[in-house]
Amino acid sequence: MENTDERNADGPSADGLSAGGTRGLAALAADAWKLTAGVPRAVLGIAGPPGTGKSTLARALGERLGEGAAYLPLDGFHLSNAQLARLGLTHRKGSEPSFDVAGYVALLRRVLDDPAHDIYAPDYDRTLHEPIAARHLVAPTARLVITEGNYLACDLPGWRTAYDLMGECWYLDSPGEVRQQRLVERQLAGGRSPEEAADWVATNDDPNGELVATSRERCGRILSTIGMDMFN
């Protein structure tokens, strides 16, 4: 991956709501595919605070590109509930230290170094509230691996290495009130009461989002799903 200063010499470009316009999915997919030029396989990262729609965008790009792309979510590297309890992080699930960043980096290296074989990637199950193994497949046909998660562009140990393995890292943002509504709805769907959902967002998701926001300028492109026609 090129040096950050070279990549962002003129600052991150902005698309979608951030630029006061729209950016169609087809154009984004075409830009993403350019990362595969001259290499067997490339990784596109999509970073951003909780609730911005990173997984929705990543999956939509993957569907647009078909078998030439694969999806690898950071959420599959959540530590299990048992490990969170051991580490005293149950109340901070989803925070930066609650992920196996070394395992994530190892899998990113593998998808780049071994494009000829099937590689399986984990996911997070919001019904079980646990990570599960091998839900996603990175097949040899996948020239572009699209990965998304909160901390992909953070200038922190482990995450710097992940960032350096990406051909590009884009930042997905949305207005605070939209994110808040999505995050509360996510917690309600997970079984929390309205009071518990609001408290979780205020004490966990919001601080996580503040940390992620510090990585915004390290991303080469700023996007928003608000005002962006992702499905045409």
PyMOL commands that set and color helices and strands:
alter all, ss='L'
color gray80, all
select helices_A, chain A and resi 4-7+16-19+25-36+54-68+74-77+81-87+90-92+96-98+101-113+159-164+176-189+194-213+216-218
alter helices_A, ss='H'
color red, helices_A
select strands_A, chain A and resi 13-14+42-47+69-73+119-125+130-138+144-148+168-173+221-224
alter strands_A, ss='S'
color yellow, strands_A
deselect
rebuild
show_as cartoon
